[in-house]
Amino acid sequence: MDRVDLPEESIKAQYALFGLPLWRIFLAIAAVVALGIYVGILLFGPNSLTVLLGLEEQRSIYESRIKSLKAKNAALQKEYFELKQLEPEQ
């Protein structure tokens, strides 16, 4: 059966919007939904950008804490050695 022989209603039933077949429209919708889920997982999942940024912030906090503790340790070591020299030797 040629397309010319089909009634006009059955030809229109194959196309939904803008002259596109229904399966292409559903395929495009499924692709958009899948892409949205993938991007959502990339941005908010366990291996996401937000986790990475949080870890970088935590790292900078720890680095500044390490610097302050090293400075405090140096000051305490200096005080310790000064006090040790004041004690009589046994």
Order of alpha helices (4+ residues) and beta strands (2+ residues): alpha-beta-beta-alpha-alpha
